[in-house]
């Protein structure tokens, strides 16, 4: 299987301004991207003229000559019964928007496409869900965008920017949940974003637990383990730990300093103290305690 994407797609949210989508397409083409498809996510509001007009304008624009090589699809945000939402201000509508964005990106990744996701159009909540989808499904090659526009281009309502227009794409950094494409792991059969999120969360917890387990059981001495366990599980002070273990406070301080130093190198972080060590190892001791309780 080739590492290169078979094609490139843009998934864009649409509000009342169709130029948000057309400008994004134009700017991506100027960057040398070869877009094969564009998927537009939108609400359906017959009684909201600006949204209705935006969809119509974009449907007309997709027939322009400069877009002849691009396949456009339009995806209304709908309820489970197929009823389109007029807005995304309710929880069911927000969940529907999240699910639609997730499924569109997932479908593209299953086709090994490079994905550009523009979240400049529509409600803020849609943008937030778009960012969540990117974290769940993106590879290093994919891009999340916001479109900035101002000046004459913003006020003129033109669909296509001209030279000198104050309009450009802002790339949004994405903290990927996995360095390996999640779609190549266990999300290929998951078409529900909430289930996908839970799977990724559990996978992340398993990784954190295994790393903490290896640190405690391989890097710490038996004595250091005893001290660290009391620190993390009961959050005792140095003096309280010393009393519990019948050791001097100085000995406890030395053993904790050794644990901090080892954690700093093991986790490759700048500095580790009491709070940081508790945060790093809490998952190990919590699950260990649960297992002991049966």
Secondary structure in CASP SS format (residue, H / E / C, confidence):
PFRMAT SS
TARGET T0000
AUTHOR 0000-0000-0000
METHOD secondary structure of the structure
MODEL  1
X C 1.00
X C 1.00
X C 1.00
X C 1.00
X C 1.00
X C 1.00
X C 1.00
X E 1.00
X E 1.00
X E 1.00
X E 1.00
X E 1.00
X E 1.00
X C 1.00
X C 1.00
X C 1.00
X C 1.00
X C 1.00
X H 1.00
X H 1.00
X H 1.00
X H 1.00
X H 1.00
X H 1.00
X H 1.00
X H 1.00
X H 1.00
X H 1.00
X H 1.00
X H 1.00
X C 1.00
X C 1.00
X C 1.00
X C 1.00
X E 1.00
X E 1.00
X E 1.00
X E 1.00
X E 1.00
X E 1.00
X E 1.00
X E 1.00
X C 1.00
X C 1.00
X C 1.00
X C 1.00
X C 1.00
X C 1.00
X H 1.00
X H 1.00
X H 1.00
X H 1.00
X H 1.00
X H 1.00
X H 1.00
X H 1.00
X H 1.00
X H 1.00
X H 1.00
X H 1.00
X H 1.00
X C 1.00
X C 1.00
X C 1.00
X H 1.00
X H 1.00
X H 1.00
X C 1.00
X C 1.00
X C 1.00
X E 1.00
X E 1.00
X E 1.00
X E 1.00
X E 1.00
X E 1.00
X C 1.00
X E 1.00
X C 1.00
X C 1.00
X C 1.00
X C 1.00
X C 1.00
X E 1.00
X C 1.00
X C 1.00
X C 1.00
X C 1.00
X C 1.00
X C 1.00
X H 1.00
X H 1.00
X H 1.00
X H 1.00
X H 1.00
X H 1.00
X H 1.00
X H 1.00
X H 1.00
X H 1.00
X H 1.00
X H 1.00
X H 1.00
X H 1.00
X H 1.00
X H 1.00
X H 1.00
X H 1.00
X H 1.00
X H 1.00
X C 1.00
X C 1.00
X C 1.00
X E 1.00
X E 1.00
X E 1.00
X E 1.00
X E 1.00
X C 1.00
X C 1.00
X C 1.00
X C 1.00
X C 1.00
X H 1.00
X H 1.00
X H 1.00
X H 1.00
X H 1.00
X H 1.00
X H 1.00
X H 1.00
X H 1.00
X H 1.00
X H 1.00
X H 1.00
X H 1.00
X H 1.00
X C 1.00
X C 1.00
X C 1.00
X C 1.00
X C 1.00
X E 1.00
X E 1.00
X E 1.00
X E 1.00
X E 1.00
X E 1.00
X E 1.00
X C 1.00
X H 1.00
X H 1.00
X H 1.00
X H 1.00
X H 1.00
X H 1.00
X C 1.00
X C 1.00
X C 1.00
X C 1.00
X C 1.00
X C 1.00
X C 1.00
X C 1.00
X C 1.00
X C 1.00
X E 1.00
X E 1.00
X E 1.00
X E 1.00
X E 1.00
X C 1.00
X C 1.00
X C 1.00
X C 1.00
X C 1.00
X C 1.00
X C 1.00
X C 1.00
X C 1.00
X C 1.00
X H 1.00
X H 1.00
X H 1.00
X C 1.00
X C 1.00
X C 1.00
X C 1.00
X C 1.00
X C 1.00
X C 1.00
X C 1.00
X H 1.00
X H 1.00
X H 1.00
X H 1.00
X H 1.00
X H 1.00
X H 1.00
X H 1.00
X H 1.00
X H 1.00
X H 1.00
X H 1.00
X H 1.00
X H 1.00
X H 1.00
X H 1.00
X H 1.00
X H 1.00
X H 1.00
X H 1.00
X H 1.00
X H 1.00
X H 1.00
X H 1.00
X H 1.00
X H 1.00
X H 1.00
X C 1.00
X C 1.00
X H 1.00
X H 1.00
X H 1.00
X H 1.00
X H 1.00
X H 1.00
X H 1.00
X H 1.00
X H 1.00
X H 1.00
X H 1.00
X H 1.00
X H 1.00
X C 1.00
X C 1.00
X C 1.00
X H 1.00
X H 1.00
X H 1.00
X H 1.00
X H 1.00
X H 1.00
X H 1.00
X H 1.00
X C 1.00
X C 1.00
X C 1.00
X H 1.00
X H 1.00
X H 1.00
X H 1.00
X H 1.00
X H 1.00
X H 1.00
X H 1.00
X H 1.00
X H 1.00
X H 1.00
X H 1.00
X H 1.00
X H 1.00
X H 1.00
X H 1.00
X H 1.00
X H 1.00
X H 1.00
X C 1.00
X C 1.00
X C 1.00
X C 1.00
X C 1.00
X C 1.00
X H 1.00
X H 1.00
X H 1.00
X H 1.00
X H 1.00
X H 1.00
X H 1.00
X H 1.00
X H 1.00
X H 1.00
X H 1.00
X H 1.00
X H 1.00
X H 1.00
X H 1.00
X H 1.00
X H 1.00
X H 1.00
X H 1.00
X H 1.00
X C 1.00
END
